[in-house]
Amino acid sequence: MAHEKIALVTGASAGIGRACALALIKAGFTVVLTARRKDKLDEAATEGMKLGTCLAVPSDMTDPTSIAALFATVKEQFGRLDLLFNNAGVGAPAVPLEDLPFDKWQAAVATNLTAPFLCTQHAFRIMKEQSPRGGRIINNGSISAYSPRPFTVAYTATKHAITGLTRSIALDGRAYDIAGGQIDIGNAATDLTTRMADGILQPNGQTMVEPRMDVQNVADAIVFMATRTLEANVLFMNVMATKMPFVGRG
């Protein structure tokens, strides 16, 4: 007998997270949306309720206690978790590597790497014990997981590390029917990429406008990854603006 599919999306109040959460709701998942900004999170949940079932639970991805409380709420409310999308992330000031303040480095590591690790730990505990057993964890990587942009050492380092986390999830989760995958996104049209339209620094020192793509392309990709049966796994998927300068970059 089919059971209710429960998904958790971090960083769900705006941008990629919001688009993906809404797409998952539309695809039939009951979605827990989480982010720090309660007002924006409530707006996203209000929109989600028009499409299906969802729950907004504010949390702080830099606070292990807050993350633990989030997963406790998921388990209490639904008793299981079928999908975790580790989406929340931050950048750092675009400054020369040697000038990056230590606190900005720490903030990027805490949000982009430590939080997905902690969320994954909690998800593993739930997914191993539930019946039917197993689930799926998708990490938001980035094309920066392959190739850096100038002056992005913190973001690039954490996204490279996410690739290692993804491979470990896929390996360590295998025995428990937990699938791990990663989506690497290039220039989705969100508030965080508006600077692309004004021109952004290239590795050759020039500044150029970069094409962007509709964020719905990312949401559709997440739904595809999320709706595979657990006997199949999309380990890595790259979704990027067709004309952005990535292939051959540098």
TORKOL-4160 file (C-alpha; in steps of 0.2 Angstrom, whole numbers, padded with zeros to 4 digits, m for minus):
250
<pt num="1" X="0000" Y="0000" Z="0000"/>
<pt num="2" X="0007" Y="0017" Z="m0005"/>
<pt num="3" X="0011" Y="0029" Z="0010"/>
<pt num="4" X="0011" Y="0047" Z="0011"/>
<pt num="5" X="0028" Y="0054" Z="0004"/>
<pt num="6" X="0036" Y="0067" Z="0016"/>
<pt num="7" X="0049" Y="0079" Z="0010"/>
<pt num="8" X="0060" Y="0092" Z="0019"/>
<pt num="9" X="0067" Y="0107" Z="0009"/>
<pt num="10" X="0080" Y="0118" Z="0018"/>
<pt num="11" X="0081" Y="0136" Z="0012"/>
<pt num="12" X="0063" Y="0135" Z="0006"/>
<pt num="13" X="0058" Y="0153" Z="0009"/>
<pt num="14" X="0064" Y="0160" Z="m0008"/>
<pt num="15" X="0074" Y="0156" Z="m0024"/>
<pt num="16" X="0078" Y="0138" Z="m0029"/>
<pt num="17" X="0072" Y="0131" Z="m0012"/>
<pt num="18" X="0055" Y="0139" Z="m0014"/>
<pt num="19" X="0053" Y="0134" Z="m0032"/>
<pt num="20" X="0058" Y="0116" Z="m0028"/>
<pt num="21" X="0046" Y="0115" Z="m0013"/>
<pt num="22" X="0031" Y="0121" Z="m0023"/>
<pt num="23" X="0035" Y="0109" Z="m0037"/>
<pt num="24" X="0037" Y="0094" Z="m0025"/>
<pt num="25" X="0020" Y="0099" Z="m0017"/>
<pt num="26" X="0012" Y="0099" Z="m0034"/>
<pt num="27" X="0020" Y="0082" Z="m0037"/>
<pt num="28" X="0011" Y="0075" Z="m0022"/>
<pt num="29" X="0023" Y="0076" Z="m0008"/>
<pt num="30" X="0019" Y="0083" Z="0009"/>
<pt num="31" X="0033" Y="0096" Z="0011"/>
<pt num="32" X="0040" Y="0103" Z="0026"/>
<pt num="33" X="0048" Y="0120" Z="0022"/>
<pt num="34" X="0061" Y="0127" Z="0033"/>
<pt num="35" X="0071" Y="0143" Z="0033"/>
<pt num="36" X="0076" Y="0157" Z="0045"/>
<pt num="37" X="0065" Y="0171" Z="0038"/>
<pt num="38" X="0048" Y="0166" Z="0045"/>
<pt num="39" X="0038" Y="0180" Z="0036"/>
<pt num="40" X="0045" Y="0174" Z="0019"/>
<pt num="41" X="0043" Y="0156" Z="0024"/>
<pt num="42" X="0025" Y="0158" Z="0029"/>
<pt num="43" X="0022" Y="0167" Z="0011"/>
<pt num="44" X="0029" Y="0151" Z="0003"/>
<pt num="45" X="0019" Y="0140" Z="0013"/>
<pt num="46" X="0003" Y="0149" Z="0010"/>
<pt num="47" X="0007" Y="0147" Z="m0009"/>
<pt num="48" X="0010" Y="0129" Z="m0006"/>
<pt num="49" X="m0006" Y="0126" Z="0003"/>
<pt num="50" X="m0015" Y="0130" Z="m0013"/>
<pt num="51" X="m0006" Y="0116" Z="m0022"/>
<pt num="52" X="m0007" Y="0103" Z="m0009"/>
<pt num="53" X="m0001" Y="0099" Z="0009"/>
<pt num="54" X="0014" Y="0108" Z="0017"/>
<pt num="55" X="0021" Y="0114" Z="0034"/>
<pt num="56" X="0032" Y="0129" Z="0038"/>
<pt num="57" X="0045" Y="0126" Z="0052"/>
<pt num="58" X="0057" Y="0140" Z="0054"/>
<pt num="59" X="0075" Y="0135" Z="0059"/>
<pt num="60" X="0093" Y="0141" Z="0059"/>
<pt num="61" X="0105" Y="0130" Z="0049"/>
<pt num="62" X="0119" Y="0137" Z="0058"/>
<pt num="63" X="0112" Y="0131" Z="0075"/>
<pt num="64" X="0114" Y="0112" Z="0078"/>
<pt num="65" X="0100" Y="0113" Z="0092"/>
<pt num="66" X="0088" Y="0122" Z="0079"/>
<pt num="67" X="0092" Y="0108" Z="0066"/>
<pt num="68" X="0088" Y="0094" Z="0079"/>
<pt num="69" X="0072" Y="0103" Z="0084"/>
<pt num="70" X="0067" Y="0104" Z="0066"/>
<pt num="71" X="0069" Y="0085" Z="0063"/>
<pt num="72" X="0061" Y="0081" Z="0079"/>
<pt num="73" X="0046" Y="0091" Z="0073"/>
<pt num="74" X="0046" Y="0081" Z="0056"/>
<pt num="75" X="0046" Y="0064" Z="0065"/>
<pt num="76" X="0033" Y="0070" Z="0078"/>
<pt num="77" X="0021" Y="0077" Z="0065"/>
<pt num="78" X="0023" Y="0064" Z="0051"/>
<pt num="79" X="0033" Y="0049" Z="0058"/>
<pt num="80" X="0044" Y="0047" Z="0043"/>
<pt num="81" X="0054" Y="0056" Z="0030"/>
<pt num="82" X="0056" Y="0051" Z="0012"/>
<pt num="83" X="0066" Y="0065" Z="0004"/>
<pt num="84" X="0078" Y="0078" Z="0011"/>
<pt num="85" X="0084" Y="0092" Z="m0001"/>
<pt num="86" X="0099" Y="0100" Z="0007"/>
<pt num="87" X="0097" Y="0117" Z="m0002"/>
<pt num="88" X="0101" Y="0131" Z="0010"/>
<pt num="89" X="0117" Y="0140" Z="0007"/>
<pt num="90" X="0126" Y="0157" Z="0008"/>
<pt num="91" X="0140" Y="0165" Z="m0002"/>
<pt num="92" X="0154" Y="0176" Z="0005"/>
<pt num="93" X="0161" Y="0193" Z="0000"/>
<pt num="94" X="0169" Y="0193" Z="m0017"/>
<pt num="95" X="0187" Y="0198" Z="m0011"/>
<pt num="96" X="0204" Y="0191" Z="m0014"/>
<pt num="97" X="0207" Y="0175" Z="m0005"/>
<pt num="98" X="0219" Y="0182" Z="0007"/>
<pt num="99" X="0207" Y="0196" Z="0012"/>
<pt num="100" X="0192" Y="0185" Z="0017"/>
<pt num="101" X="0187" Y="0188" Z="0035"/>
<pt num="102" X="0188" Y="0172" Z="0045"/>
<pt num="103" X="0170" Y="0175" Z="0051"/>
<pt num="104" X="0164" Y="0175" Z="0033"/>
<pt num="105" X="0173" Y="0159" Z="0030"/>
<pt num="106" X="0165" Y="0151" Z="0046"/>
<pt num="107" X="0148" Y="0156" Z="0041"/>
<pt num="108" X="0150" Y="0148" Z="0024"/>
<pt num="109" X="0156" Y="0132" Z="0031"/>
<pt num="110" X="0143" Y="0132" Z="0044"/>
<pt num="111" X="0128" Y="0134" Z="0032"/>
<pt num="112" X="0135" Y="0126" Z="0016"/>
<pt num="113" X="0143" Y="0111" Z="0023"/>
<pt num="114" X="0141" Y="0108" Z="0042"/>
<pt num="115" X="0122" Y="0110" Z="0041"/>
<pt num="116" X="0119" Y="0098" Z="0027"/>
<pt num="117" X="0130" Y="0085" Z="0036"/>
<pt num="118" X="0119" Y="0087" Z="0052"/>
<pt num="119" X="0103" Y="0087" Z="0042"/>
<pt num="120" X="0109" Y="0071" Z="0034"/>
<pt num="121" X="0113" Y="0063" Z="0051"/>
<pt num="122" X="0096" Y="0066" Z="0057"/>
<pt num="123" X="0088" Y="0060" Z="0040"/>
<pt num="124" X="0098" Y="0044" Z="0041"/>
<pt num="125" X="0092" Y="0040" Z="0058"/>
<pt num="126" X="0074" Y="0042" Z="0053"/>
<pt num="127" X="0075" Y="0034" Z="0036"/>
<pt num="128" X="0084" Y="0018" Z="0043"/>
<pt num="129" X="0071" Y="0015" Z="0056"/>
<pt num="130" X="0055" Y="0019" Z="0047"/>
<pt num="131" X="0044" Y="0007" Z="0037"/>
<pt num="132" X="0045" Y="0006" Z="0023"/>
<pt num="133" X="0063" Y="0009" Z="0026"/>
<pt num="134" X="0074" Y="0021" Z="0016"/>
<pt num="135" X="0073" Y="0037" Z="0007"/>
<pt num="136" X="0082" Y="0050" Z="m0004"/>
<pt num="137" X="0094" Y="0064" Z="0000"/>
<pt num="138" X="0098" Y="0077" Z="m0013"/>
<pt num="139" X="0112" Y="0090" Z="m0010"/>
<pt num="140" X="0112" Y="0107" Z="m0019"/>
<pt num="141" X="0130" Y="0107" Z="m0026"/>
<pt num="142" X="0133" Y="0120" Z="m0039"/>
<pt num="143" X="0144" Y="0121" Z="m0054"/>
<pt num="144" X="0157" Y="0128" Z="m0042"/>
<pt num="145" X="0158" Y="0110" Z="m0036"/>
<pt num="146" X="0168" Y="0108" Z="m0052"/>
<pt num="147" X="0176" Y="0125" Z="m0056"/>
<pt num="148" X="0178" Y="0141" Z="m0046"/>
<pt num="149" X="0174" Y="0158" Z="m0050"/>
<pt num="150" X="0186" Y="0172" Z="m0045"/>
<pt num="151" X="0186" Y="0177" Z="m0027"/>
<pt num="152" X="0174" Y="0163" Z="m0021"/>
<pt num="153" X="0186" Y="0153" Z="m0010"/>
<pt num="154" X="0173" Y="0149" Z="0004"/>
<pt num="155" X="0159" Y="0145" Z="m0008"/>
<pt num="156" X="0169" Y="0135" Z="m0019"/>
<pt num="157" X="0178" Y="0125" Z="m0005"/>
<pt num="158" X="0161" Y="0120" Z="0003"/>
<pt num="159" X="0153" Y="0115" Z="m0013"/>
<pt num="160" X="0168" Y="0104" Z="m0018"/>
<pt num="161" X="0166" Y="0096" Z="0000"/>
<pt num="162" X="0147" Y="0094" Z="m0004"/>
<pt num="163" X="0152" Y="0082" Z="m0018"/>
<pt num="164" X="0162" Y="0071" Z="m0005"/>
<pt num="165" X="0146" Y="0071" Z="0006"/>
<pt num="166" X="0135" Y="0066" Z="m0008"/>
<pt num="167" X="0147" Y="0051" Z="m0012"/>
<pt num="168" X="0147" Y="0046" Z="0006"/>
<pt num="169" X="0128" Y="0047" Z="0007"/>
<pt num="170" X="0127" Y="0036" Z="m0008"/>
<pt num="171" X="0139" Y="0024" Z="m0001"/>
<pt num="172" X="0134" Y="0023" Z="0017"/>
<pt num="173" X="0116" Y="0024" Z="0013"/>
<pt num="174" X="0116" Y="0009" Z="0002"/>
<pt num="175" X="0114" Y="m0004" Z="0015"/>
<pt num="176" X="0098" Y="0005" Z="0021"/>
<pt num="177" X="0089" Y="0009" Z="0005"/>
<pt num="178" X="0095" Y="0027" Z="0006"/>
<pt num="179" X="0099" Y="0035" Z="m0010"/>
<pt num="180" X="0110" Y="0051" Z="m0011"/>
<pt num="181" X="0112" Y="0063" Z="m0026"/>
<pt num="182" X="0117" Y="0080" Z="m0030"/>
<pt num="183" X="0111" Y="0094" Z="m0042"/>
<pt num="184" X="0123" Y="0106" Z="m0049"/>
<pt num="185" X="0115" Y="0122" Z="m0054"/>
<pt num="186" X="0122" Y="0136" Z="m0065"/>
<pt num="187" X="0114" Y="0153" Z="m0066"/>
<pt num="188" X="0096" Y="0150" Z="m0061"/>
<pt num="189" X="0086" Y="0166" Z="m0062"/>
<pt num="190" X="0084" Y="0171" Z="m0043"/>
<pt num="191" X="0087" Y="0186" Z="m0033"/>
<pt num="192" X="0105" Y="0179" Z="m0029"/>
<pt num="193" X="0110" Y="0179" Z="m0048"/>
<pt num="194" X="0103" Y="0196" Z="m0052"/>
<pt num="195" X="0121" Y="0203" Z="m0053"/>
<pt num="196" X="0124" Y="0191" Z="m0068"/>
<pt num="197" X="0113" Y="0203" Z="m0078"/>
<pt num="198" X="0124" Y="0218" Z="m0074"/>
<pt num="199" X="0140" Y="0209" Z="m0078"/>
<pt num="200" X="0151" Y="0198" Z="m0067"/>
<pt num="201" X="0170" Y="0195" Z="m0066"/>
<pt num="202" X="0177" Y="0182" Z="m0077"/>
<pt num="203" X="0194" Y="0172" Z="m0075"/>
<pt num="204" X="0202" Y="0182" Z="m0088"/>
<pt num="205" X="0199" Y="0198" Z="m0079"/>
<pt num="206" X="0185" Y="0204" Z="m0090"/>
<pt num="207" X="0167" Y="0208" Z="m0084"/>
<pt num="208" X="0153" Y="0201" Z="m0094"/>
<pt num="209" X="0134" Y="0198" Z="m0093"/>
<pt num="210" X="0130" Y="0180" Z="m0091"/>
<pt num="211" X="0114" Y="0172" Z="m0097"/>
<pt num="212" X="0102" Y="0165" Z="m0084"/>
<pt num="213" X="0088" Y="0151" Z="m0085"/>
<pt num="214" X="0071" Y="0150" Z="m0077"/>
<pt num="215" X="0072" Y="0143" Z="m0060"/>
<pt num="216" X="0057" Y="0131" Z="m0065"/>
<pt num="217" X="0070" Y="0121" Z="m0074"/>
<pt num="218" X="0079" Y="0117" Z="m0058"/>
<pt num="219" X="0062" Y="0113" Z="m0049"/>
<pt num="220" X="0057" Y="0101" Z="m0063"/>
<pt num="221" X="0074" Y="0092" Z="m0061"/>
<pt num="222" X="0072" Y="0090" Z="m0043"/>
<pt num="223" X="0055" Y="0082" Z="m0045"/>
<pt num="224" X="0063" Y="0070" Z="m0058"/>
<pt num="225" X="0076" Y="0065" Z="m0045"/>
<pt num="226" X="0064" Y="0064" Z="m0031"/>
<pt num="227" X="0052" Y="0053" Z="m0040"/>
<pt num="228" X="0064" Y="0039" Z="m0045"/>
<pt num="229" X="0060" Y="0022" Z="m0036"/>
<pt num="230" X="0073" Y="0018" Z="m0023"/>
<pt num="231" X="0081" Y="0005" Z="m0034"/>
<pt num="232" X="0087" Y="0020" Z="m0045"/>
<pt num="233" X="0098" Y="0035" Z="m0041"/>
<pt num="234" X="0102" Y="0051" Z="m0050"/>
<pt num="235" X="0120" Y="0053" Z="m0042"/>
<pt num="236" X="0124" Y="0069" Z="m0051"/>
<pt num="237" X="0114" Y="0081" Z="m0062"/>
<pt num="238" X="0120" Y="0097" Z="m0070"/>
<pt num="239" X="0106" Y="0110" Z="m0075"/>
<pt num="240" X="0113" Y="0126" Z="m0081"/>
<pt num="241" X="0109" Y="0141" Z="m0093"/>
<pt num="242" X="0114" Y="0134" Z="m0110"/>
<pt num="243" X="0124" Y="0150" Z="m0115"/>
<pt num="244" X="0133" Y="0153" Z="m0099"/>
<pt num="245" X="0152" Y="0153" Z="m0099"/>
<pt num="246" X="0155" Y="0137" Z="m0090"/>
<pt num="247" X="0161" Y="0124" Z="m0102"/>
<pt num="248" X="0179" Y="0130" Z="m0106"/>
<pt num="249" X="0179" Y="0142" Z="m0092"/>
<pt num="250" X="0196" Y="0148" Z="m0087"/>
